[in-house]
């Protein structure tokens, strides 16, 4: 049992709803999935919104039962993007729907950030948060070309439906979704709200995935804090982009081979007029 006060992932800091959260429509109604959701419906200040039934986010796919796998196939997805490490994706392979193309993009493979390993320290919310902030910083600083591989599909295939995931569908996936929403012109308050919705199903995350991987014994263990999200972690990435590049277009143009024209095409493909 934890020796520390456990993080409340349902408090007003960690879980932020907005007028466009649309919980009954956003979360997919699956029995064996806890964090699958559609990121459609978020609006920008140009009377546009991200299209529904086009971009989905969530956790890995191996744990879906037969009935949920059939529901997942019925989404009509064209691509599955898996951000898990190479070894993990091979050891726990996705059940890929018929007709979907699978791409493994191992974002964290060979990604190093020194002096932040929480397992060399006493585990508590502070050491875990410092570790996660270091992880988020390393991703935004060094992994833009990997995340751009998803954006190229959104550029090249206007009608593509995609599902983006990592293990729990929160950190690597969270940054990818934030990039897409920034490109779409969604304000940061809504982006943080969308990111925080992972905590809406925090208890389910513990019971479904954490138990499967066997690295957490119960909801009182120190490791439990790895299974939620903290808006402060995503702010590390949003601040990095804003402080160093001004906006997401400059960030991607300077760190990938995407062009301004590419980003305008992505906007055209993922947005619709209200």
PLY file of the C-alpha trace (Angstrom):
ply
format ascii 1.0
element vertex 274
property float x
property float y
property float z
element edge 273
property int vertex1
property int vertex2
end_header
0.00 0.00 0.00
1.19 3.49 -0.77
2.96 5.44 1.94
1.96 8.69 0.21
-1.19 10.64 -0.42
-2.53 9.31 -3.70
-3.33 11.65 -6.58
-7.01 12.40 -7.09
-7.35 12.13 -10.88
-11.01 13.17 -10.64
-10.39 16.58 -9.09
-10.82 19.87 -10.95
-7.14 20.09 -11.85
-6.79 16.64 -13.38
-10.18 16.29 -15.07
-11.47 19.30 -17.01
-14.70 19.10 -18.92
-15.73 21.65 -21.52
-18.86 22.41 -23.53
-17.57 20.12 -26.29
-16.67 17.12 -24.15
-19.87 15.33 -25.32
-19.16 12.33 -23.10
-22.06 10.25 -24.40
-20.79 10.59 -27.97
-17.04 10.85 -27.51
-16.30 7.65 -25.61
-16.86 4.52 -27.66
-19.45 2.26 -25.98
-17.26 -0.81 -25.61
-17.37 -3.13 -22.60
-13.69 -4.12 -22.58
-12.12 -0.80 -23.57
-11.75 2.12 -21.18
-10.14 4.97 -23.11
-11.30 4.81 -26.71
-12.76 8.03 -27.98
-13.52 10.07 -31.08
-11.87 13.50 -31.20
-14.45 14.95 -33.56
-16.64 17.93 -32.70
-14.05 20.29 -31.27
-14.43 23.74 -32.84
-12.02 26.53 -33.74
-12.70 30.27 -34.06
-13.36 30.02 -37.81
-16.69 28.21 -37.50
-15.04 24.89 -38.26
-14.92 21.65 -36.32
-12.91 18.45 -36.47
-14.91 15.83 -38.34
-16.57 13.08 -36.36
-15.82 9.44 -37.16
-12.40 10.24 -38.63
-9.76 10.34 -35.88
-9.94 8.01 -32.90
-7.60 7.59 -29.95
-7.24 4.91 -27.31
-5.34 2.02 -25.80
-3.75 -1.08 -27.29
-6.09 -3.56 -28.95
-5.14 -7.02 -27.72
-7.50 -6.98 -24.73
-10.74 -6.36 -26.64
-13.15 -9.24 -26.34
-14.82 -10.81 -29.38
-17.86 -8.53 -29.35
-15.86 -5.33 -28.93
-13.48 -6.39 -31.66
-16.45 -6.69 -34.01
-17.62 -3.23 -32.96
-14.12 -1.93 -33.56
-14.07 -3.42 -37.06
-17.37 -1.69 -37.78
-15.68 1.69 -37.39
-14.28 1.15 -40.90
-10.76 2.22 -40.03
-8.10 2.61 -42.70
-5.04 2.88 -40.43
-3.94 1.74 -36.99
-0.99 3.75 -35.64
0.73 2.02 -32.73
3.21 4.15 -30.77
4.33 1.34 -28.45
7.92 0.19 -28.45
9.05 -2.34 -31.03
9.39 -5.17 -28.51
6.08 -4.47 -26.80
4.14 -4.29 -30.05
5.56 -7.65 -31.11
5.05 -9.37 -27.76
1.50 -8.00 -27.38
0.38 -7.63 -31.00
-2.74 -5.66 -31.90
-5.77 -7.42 -33.29
-5.92 -5.34 -36.46
-9.35 -4.97 -38.10
-9.84 -6.40 -41.56
-9.02 -3.79 -44.18
-6.91 -1.57 -41.91
-3.23 -0.91 -42.47
-1.03 -1.25 -39.38
1.94 1.03 -38.64
4.18 0.71 -35.61
5.94 3.99 -34.78
8.03 3.22 -31.67
8.24 6.74 -30.25
10.14 5.86 -27.09
12.69 3.45 -28.55
16.19 4.80 -27.75
14.75 7.96 -26.21
16.94 8.97 -23.27
16.53 11.62 -20.62
19.02 11.35 -17.73
18.49 11.60 -13.97
14.73 11.15 -14.10
14.21 7.43 -13.60
11.62 7.23 -10.79
12.48 3.62 -10.08
15.88 4.72 -8.81
14.13 6.96 -6.29
11.33 6.61 -3.78
8.12 6.43 -5.80
5.68 9.21 -4.95
3.56 11.68 -6.94
6.46 14.17 -7.17
9.04 11.75 -8.57
6.48 10.30 -10.97
5.47 13.79 -12.16
9.11 14.79 -12.69
9.69 11.63 -14.68
6.63 12.24 -16.86
7.57 15.87 -17.49
11.01 14.72 -18.64
9.42 12.13 -20.90
7.03 14.68 -22.42
9.85 17.16 -22.95
11.98 14.57 -24.74
9.10 13.67 -27.04
8.33 17.23 -28.13
12.02 18.05 -28.52
13.25 14.95 -30.35
10.37 12.99 -31.86
8.52 15.39 -34.18
9.49 13.42 -37.34
7.91 10.27 -35.92
4.63 12.00 -35.09
4.68 13.57 -38.54
4.21 10.12 -40.09
0.59 10.20 -38.92
0.13 13.71 -40.27
1.33 12.63 -43.70
-1.50 10.12 -43.93
-3.99 12.85 -43.00
-2.40 14.95 -45.75
-2.30 12.30 -48.47
-5.58 10.49 -47.86
-8.45 12.95 -47.35
-11.00 10.31 -46.43
-8.81 8.14 -44.22
-10.17 7.06 -40.85
-7.42 6.45 -38.31
-6.96 5.04 -34.83
-3.97 6.23 -32.79
-2.81 4.39 -29.68
0.07 3.53 -27.39
-0.35 1.33 -24.31
-2.91 3.19 -22.23
-3.65 5.78 -24.91
-2.64 8.76 -22.84
0.95 10.07 -23.15
2.37 9.40 -26.61
-1.14 9.37 -27.99
-1.95 12.50 -26.02
0.79 14.50 -27.70
-0.23 13.27 -31.16
-3.81 14.34 -30.55
-2.63 17.70 -29.21
-0.65 18.27 -32.41
-3.68 17.46 -34.56
-5.89 19.78 -32.52
-3.31 22.57 -32.67
-3.14 22.23 -36.45
-6.94 22.42 -36.53
-6.83 25.71 -34.62
-8.47 24.38 -31.46
-7.65 26.52 -28.43
-5.44 25.13 -25.71
-8.18 25.04 -23.09
-10.10 22.53 -25.18
-6.93 20.59 -26.00
-6.15 20.22 -22.30
-9.75 19.26 -21.62
-9.62 16.52 -24.27
-6.31 15.26 -22.87
-7.72 15.16 -19.34
-10.69 13.00 -20.37
-8.41 9.98 -19.94
-8.98 10.51 -16.21
-12.74 10.17 -16.69
-12.11 6.43 -16.92
-9.16 6.23 -14.53
-10.64 3.49 -12.35
-11.33 1.39 -15.44
-7.72 1.87 -16.56
-6.49 0.40 -13.30
-8.82 -2.59 -13.45
-8.31 -3.42 -17.15
-4.77 -2.66 -18.30
-2.82 -2.33 -15.09
-3.96 -5.72 -13.90
-3.01 -7.29 -17.24
0.55 -6.06 -17.14
0.99 -7.16 -13.55
3.04 -4.15 -12.45
0.43 -2.80 -10.09
-1.17 -4.81 -7.34
-4.11 -2.64 -6.43
-5.48 0.87 -6.56
-3.43 1.85 -3.51
0.03 1.04 -4.92
2.56 3.75 -5.69
2.64 2.83 -9.39
-1.03 3.75 -9.84
-0.15 7.39 -10.61
1.41 6.29 -13.90
-2.08 5.39 -15.13
-3.56 8.87 -15.02
-2.64 12.13 -16.74
-1.81 15.55 -15.39
-2.41 18.67 -17.50
0.92 19.97 -16.19
2.63 17.26 -18.25
0.98 18.30 -21.50
1.68 21.95 -20.69
5.40 21.09 -20.95
4.87 20.32 -24.64
2.45 23.14 -25.39
4.80 25.65 -23.73
7.81 24.26 -25.59
6.10 24.76 -28.95
4.82 28.22 -28.08
8.03 29.49 -26.44
10.44 28.17 -29.06
8.44 28.36 -32.29
5.43 30.58 -31.70
2.95 28.10 -33.16
2.56 24.49 -34.25
3.12 25.25 -37.95
6.58 26.67 -37.30
7.39 23.78 -34.96
6.52 21.14 -37.55
8.04 22.95 -40.51
11.36 23.37 -38.69
11.51 19.87 -37.22
10.01 17.72 -40.00
9.77 17.68 -43.78
6.19 18.95 -43.70
5.51 22.25 -45.46
3.02 25.05 -44.90
1.06 23.73 -47.86
0.99 20.27 -46.26
-0.42 21.68 -43.04
-3.08 23.63 -44.91
-4.05 20.42 -46.71
-4.32 18.57 -43.39
-6.59 21.31 -42.07
-8.78 21.05 -45.13
-9.01 17.26 -44.76
-9.84 17.07 -41.07
-12.10 20.10 -40.65
-15.63 20.84 -41.77
-17.73 24.00 -41.64
-20.33 24.23 -38.92
0 1
1 2
2 3
3 4
4 5
5 6
6 7
7 8
8 9
9 10
10 11
11 12
12 13
13 14
14 15
15 16
16 17
17 18
18 19
19 20
20 21
21 22
22 23
23 24
24 25
25 26
26 27
27 28
28 29
29 30
30 31
31 32
32 33
33 34
34 35
35 36
36 37
37 38
38 39
39 40
40 41
41 42
42 43
43 44
44 45
45 46
46 47
47 48
48 49
49 50
50 51
51 52
52 53
53 54
54 55
55 56
56 57
57 58
58 59
59 60
60 61
61 62
62 63
63 64
64 65
65 66
66 67
67 68
68 69
69 70
70 71
71 72
72 73
73 74
74 75
75 76
76 77
77 78
78 79
79 80
80 81
81 82
82 83
83 84
84 85
85 86
86 87
87 88
88 89
89 90
90 91
91 92
92 93
93 94
94 95
95 96
96 97
97 98
98 99
99 100
100 101
101 102
102 103
103 104
104 105
105 106
106 107
107 108
108 109
109 110
110 111
111 112
112 113
113 114
114 115
115 116
116 117
117 118
118 119
119 120
120 121
121 122
122 123
123 124
124 125
125 126
126 127
127 128
128 129
129 130
130 131
131 132
132 133
133 134
134 135
135 136
136 137
137 138
138 139
139 140
140 141
141 142
142 143
143 144
144 145
145 146
146 147
147 148
148 149
149 150
150 151
151 152
152 153
153 154
154 155
155 156
156 157
157 158
158 159
159 160
160 161
161 162
162 163
163 164
164 165
165 166
166 167
167 168
168 169
169 170
170 171
171 172
172 173
173 174
174 175
175 176
176 177
177 178
178 179
179 180
180 181
181 182
182 183
183 184
184 185
185 186
186 187
187 188
188 189
189 190
190 191
191 192
192 193
193 194
194 195
195 196
196 197
197 198
198 199
199 200
200 201
201 202
202 203
203 204
204 205
205 206
206 207
207 208
208 209
209 210
210 211
211 212
212 213
213 214
214 215
215 216
216 217
217 218
218 219
219 220
220 221
221 222
222 223
223 224
224 225
225 226
226 227
227 228
228 229
229 230
230 231
231 232
232 233
233 234
234 235
235 236
236 237
237 238
238 239
239 240
240 241
241 242
242 243
243 244
244 245
245 246
246 247
247 248
248 249
249 250
250 251
251 252
252 253
253 254
254 255
255 256
256 257
257 258
258 259
259 260
260 261
261 262
262 263
263 264
264 265
265 266
266 267
267 268
268 269
269 270
270 271
271 272
272 273
